[in-house]
Amino acid sequence: MPADGRRHASLDKRPWGNAYPSGMLVSTLCSQEVVADATQEAWLWRTCDDCHSEARRVAEAVLKVPRMSV
């Protein structure tokens, strides 16, 4: 989610589709509250290193959750 000159990650609920609308206040995985920027140019910004690291940690934790067999 682009905001503040970086692409951040968030676990906040998205109000539509797979994006946050411009102007929406969003909590990030790097512990900031930022205002989303849904412009095309913003998607070219560099990724926030802290959000990237935390997103990887969350994804790895999800993969370790036991799954039920049917």
Phi, psi and omega in degrees: 000113181291135175190146176053036176079008178222162172264119183253170174241149181211152173256006177296148177295134178270130184287337178207137176055223184246027185215164172257135180289151176305137178095348181282134176280126186229139174272133184256166177288348176265018174066034175244160167248120185231164178260122183297148176230100186269022179285156180299320181297325183297332180290349178270353180296159178290147179285140175293121182299319181293318177296319180299314180297316181291323178296321176295319179297316179297315180297318179295322178295320179296320180294335181275351181290127180299142179256147177279139175266144177241000000 
